[in-house]
Amino acid sequence: MDKQTGKLIARIAENLPNMSTDLMQNWIDNPRGLQKFLAGLCPPETAAEFEVWKTIKLGTGPKTADDFRRVIKAAGCRIGDWGDDILGKSAFTASDTEMELDLFNVSVAELGFKDGAKRSDVYERALKLGLELCPNEVGPQLRLQYKDQPRGEWLLIGMEPIRDSDGYLYVLFVVHNDYALWLSGYSGSPDSFWHSNRRFVFCRRRK
């Protein structure tokens, strides 16, 4: 441990708030959780410091909205109305060739916004850190390739928003709620506000 790190640890110890022994034991028993909490306090300076969360394949066969609707439903998953709407828009495209894509699952807080942020600010920070917006095919492909999604997890796809039939911007998200595994859509307006615990999926193409 270098001298500067030792000084920082000592300063943190001096300024720790009062906490119960149960809470202290929880952090001791859950070092990964503590690491994640501390990482949220110090957002990385580059995307290289984010760990690859999952690698998925694009261009695996389905090409059209109807193709994806069919295979998603055949897999036992469901599609929400908003997700179904933007899936059918001309802006939605699928890769012609099979390729692998590394995904990064990051919270708004981990991007440096402890009090939440607008969608436009979230995207701007992610791009500044070297992450990339996902091809919109990531939404349905992640739904198909992420069958073990934990119940209650809600992931927004960091993608270029697509206008729905009423002219509003939407992005796709994947969620496992009490009923099923879903692909759906949610507001993609630049001014949409997201709390610090909301998580986005961005990508980075392999060199």
Solvent accessible surface area in square Angstrom, and as a share of the most:
residue,aa,sasa,rsa
1,M,179,0.80
2,D,89,0.46
3,K,159,0.67
4,Q,137,0.61
5,T,53,0.31
6,G,26,0.25
7,K,119,0.50
8,L,106,0.53
9,I,88,0.45
10,A,52,0.40
11,R,154,0.56
12,I,86,0.44
13,A,63,0.49
14,E,119,0.53
15,N,105,0.54
16,L,102,0.51
17,P,96,0.60
18,N,158,0.81
19,M,56,0.25
20,S,66,0.43
21,T,101,0.59
22,D,114,0.59
23,L,76,0.38
24,M,83,0.37
25,Q,88,0.39
26,N,72,0.37
27,W,65,0.23
28,I,119,0.61
29,D,98,0.51
30,N,65,0.33
31,P,86,0.54
32,R,169,0.62
33,G,21,0.20
34,L,60,0.30
35,Q,110,0.49
36,K,115,0.49
37,F,108,0.45
38,L,87,0.43
39,A,46,0.36
40,G,9,0.09
41,L,95,0.47
42,C,100,0.60
43,P,48,0.30
44,P,21,0.13
45,E,143,0.64
46,T,67,0.39
47,A,3,0.02
48,A,81,0.63
49,E,109,0.49
50,F,23,0.10
51,E,131,0.59
52,V,72,0.42
53,W,76,0.27
54,K,50,0.21
55,T,56,0.32
56,I,2,0.01
57,K,87,0.37
58,L,2,0.01
59,G,9,0.08
60,T,61,0.35
61,G,45,0.43
62,P,20,0.12
63,K,73,0.31
64,T,76,0.44
65,A,16,0.12
66,D,89,0.46
67,D,31,0.16
68,F,0,0.00
69,R,58,0.21
70,R,146,0.53
71,V,45,0.26
72,I,0,0.00
73,K,126,0.53
74,A,88,0.68
75,A,37,0.29
76,G,60,0.58
77,C,5,0.03
78,R,119,0.44
79,I,23,0.12
80,G,9,0.09
81,D,125,0.65
82,W,126,0.44
83,G,0,0.00
84,D,49,0.25
85,D,37,0.19
86,I,1,0.00
87,L,1,0.01
88,G,42,0.41
89,K,59,0.25
90,S,113,0.73
91,A,57,0.44
92,F,17,0.07
93,T,87,0.51
94,A,21,0.16
95,S,27,0.17
96,D,125,0.65
97,T,97,0.56
98,E,107,0.48
99,M,60,0.27
100,E,70,0.31
101,L,0,0.00
102,D,21,0.11
103,L,0,0.00
104,F,1,0.00
105,N,24,0.12
106,V,3,0.02
107,S,6,0.04
108,V,0,0.00
109,A,20,0.16
110,E,21,0.09
111,L,0,0.00
112,G,24,0.23
113,F,38,0.16
114,K,87,0.37
115,D,129,0.67
116,G,11,0.11
117,A,6,0.05
118,K,80,0.34
119,R,23,0.08
120,S,39,0.25
121,D,50,0.26
122,V,0,0.00
123,Y,12,0.04
124,E,118,0.53
125,R,75,0.27
126,A,0,0.00
127,L,87,0.43
128,K,162,0.69
129,L,15,0.08
130,G,37,0.36
131,L,3,0.02
132,E,56,0.25
133,L,47,0.23
134,C,6,0.03
135,P,34,0.22
136,N,23,0.12
137,E,1,0.01
138,V,0,0.00
139,G,0,0.00
140,P,0,0.00
141,Q,2,0.01
142,L,0,0.00
143,R,0,0.00
144,L,35,0.18
145,Q,68,0.30
146,Y,13,0.05
147,K,99,0.42
148,D,114,0.59
149,Q,3,0.02
150,P,74,0.47
151,R,151,0.55
152,G,60,0.58
153,E,38,0.17
154,W,50,0.18
155,L,0,0.00
156,L,0,0.00
157,I,0,0.00
158,G,0,0.00
159,M,0,0.00
160,E,117,0.53
161,P,17,0.11
162,I,6,0.03
163,R,142,0.52
164,D,13,0.07
165,S,80,0.52
166,D,113,0.58
167,G,35,0.34
168,Y,145,0.55
169,L,42,0.21
170,Y,23,0.09
171,V,2,0.01
172,L,1,0.00
173,F,16,0.07
174,V,0,0.00
175,V,14,0.08
176,H,32,0.15
177,N,49,0.25
178,D,110,0.57
179,Y,170,0.65
180,A,15,0.12
181,L,26,0.13
182,W,57,0.20
183,L,0,0.00
184,S,16,0.10
185,G,1,0.01
186,Y,91,0.35
187,S,39,0.25
188,G,0,0.00
189,S,40,0.26
190,P,59,0.37
191,D,98,0.51
192,S,17,0.11
193,F,107,0.45
194,W,14,0.05
195,H,120,0.54
196,S,33,0.21
197,N,118,0.60
198,R,82,0.30
199,R,50,0.18
200,F,1,0.00
201,V,0,0.00
202,F,0,0.00
203,C,0,0.00
204,R,65,0.24
205,R,113,0.41
206,R,133,0.48
207,K,233,0.99
